[in-house]
């Protein structure tokens, strides 16, 4: 019995591979989108913030004038935004006189109240205010009406407000993209599961063939699966044809050998042809050998074929007239009590061979009747063949079963059937059970013989 | 009693036909399926011995052909294929009995006698008509319990009449069942043989129905 090694490592799943690919692609696309959309939004927010600073700067520029006499700078109107009045609010403005280099000369000439006496640093990423807060600074150079040197106005706002805006839109963006990603992944999952469903159906169809509920795969509903189905069905056809051809060849060989041997055997019986009977004996041995080997060839021809479902009662019904004809003259009754739902998982000819031989044997030895009953338990089928004959001695049973392995000592026709049954039963992983021998008489049963055949059952 | 023997192996065919003739049967031999189908489909046979491995047309096809056209003659199949599935196939095609090669020649005779007897409607192996008896198992005739000595041809005639006692058997019918296919059919010779039989048994045993034929009567 061959031992099939099971792979312990998990097999790569097609479904996982497809889903993994989809998830990877989705993640990359979503991260890129998040980065691109984030940068666009950040730019827009910064521009809006800068525009607000610029409005104040322009207002200040319009409000500044220089007194022609004193050269003093005058501010007609201060920006009305109260945040420029609240101390250290983060919103500041300051006005500077500038030197030759365009940089502020001395301290601010005018400044917002919020700034107290502090100044505003030049625009830059690390500009900070008087309270140490990060600032975004806008500056413009101009000259005031009334002449004089160039002026510089700086307006600053707190970066923290910009960051708050950024956080707000970032949260929304992340949530939206996450939802989109989840929806797309769900869609891919559905697609993969639905898309791979024909493969699952194919697997179930093959299983149905293996346990004998179907003979061929049903036509594929999808163009992609169709070639696979066609190839598998072709393979099954080929398999069946191979068995069929091999059986036919065996049959032809039987005919070609047995017919001239039969003629030879008949010739040997004519008076004077074979006075000491040696030749007849040799011919008989040849016939038995051929018969046995051909039967074995038929059995092994069936091995390896995907199982079929063979209704037990149907096979018995077909065997009955053959058996009754063979034992008609002795008037042996044959009774069969078999549930029509019971079925054998295997080849029909093999079952015919096993039952035919067992029943033939039973009817040969029976005094008045032979009987078949059957039960099923799970995946096992138990067929009981009994007769009311003289029973069988243990050593006879052993010898009959061992016939196949001791061909050289074979007696033609004796126990041949039982050996074939034993061989077929073994091929199916079944059992041929004889009851315990009676200790007194040495017979397997006091009256009659009961044999139980255990075989795989098709459910 | 006439038998159709369909067997392609010449040696075996000769052995079987010789044995059957010795046992009191008329035998026609067909050497292939085509000839067997033709003879069985047109001739008047009491039984057929059919080898399943015939050339041209195989035995199962021949048998199905006969059954399909309503030929009900009993058929004993001979096969070298001794698998049970082959036997089942034979019975499904309409066979009445089978023999697996190799077989004993006496076995063919025994099976055929039983088939012919049952086909004529007799359940018991010994046929009786008044004091006349035929033990079909050994093919022996007796009259008032004493063995009758008959020639092979006389045995054929009396055998057929004993299978159909009390019924009028026409000259044509009798000739169909006792003459082999290639034999010259001679009604006058048949008359002579029947007369000889009457002398051996009893003059009144076989009545002549004028213009119709003969009838075996239980009275004498």
Contacts between the chains, C-beta under 8 A, distances in Angstrom:
chain1	res1	chain2	res2	distance
A	251	B	80	7.9
A	251	B	81	4.6
A	251	B	83	7.8
A	251	B	86	7.2
A	252	B	53	7.8
A	254	B	80	4.5
A	254	B	81	5.3
A	254	B	82	7.1
A	255	B	52	8.0
A	255	B	53	3.9
A	255	B	79	7.8
A	255	B	80	4.1
A	255	B	81	6.7
A	256	B	80	7.9
A	257	B	80	7.4
A	258	B	80	3.6
A	258	B	101	4.2
A	258	B	102	6.3
A	259	B	9	4.6
A	259	B	12	6.1
A	259	B	51	7.8
A	259	B	53	7.1
A	259	B	80	5.7
A	259	B	101	5.9
A	260	B	9	6.6
A	260	B	11	7.1
A	260	B	12	7.8
A	261	B	101	7.5
A	261	B	102	5.8
A	262	B	9	8.0
A	262	B	12	5.8
A	262	B	80	7.8
A	262	B	101	4.3
A	262	B	102	3.9
A	262	B	103	6.5
A	263	B	9	6.1
A	263	B	11	3.9
A	263	B	12	4.3
A	263	B	15	6.3
A	265	B	102	4.9
A	266	B	12	7.3
A	266	B	15	4.7
A	266	B	102	8.0
A	266	B	104	7.8
A	266	B	105	5.6
A	267	B	11	7.5
A	267	B	15	7.3
A	269	B	104	7.7
A	269	B	105	7.6
A	283	B	102	8.0
A	287	B	102	5.1
A	291	B	82	6.0
A	294	B	82	7.8
A	295	B	82	7.4
A	295	B	83	6.8
A	298	B	83	5.8
A	318	B	88	4.8
A	318	B	91	7.5
A	318	B	92	6.9
A	319	B	84	6.6
A	319	B	88	6.3
A	321	B	91	5.0
A	322	B	84	7.1
A	322	B	87	4.6
A	322	B	88	5.9
A	322	B	90	7.8
A	322	B	91	5.2
A	322	B	98	7.2
A	325	B	91	7.4
A	325	B	96	6.9
A	325	B	97	5.0
A	325	B	98	7.2
A	326	B	98	7.9
A	328	B	114	7.5
A	329	B	114	6.9
A	348	B	85	7.2
A	349	B	83	6.6
A	349	B	84	7.8
A	349	B	85	4.3
A	352	B	83	7.5
A	352	B	84	4.3
A	352	B	85	4.7
A	352	B	88	6.1
A	353	B	83	6.2
A	353	B	84	5.3
A	353	B	85	7.2
A	355	B	84	7.6
A	356	B	84	3.1
A	356	B	87	7.3
A	357	B	84	7.2
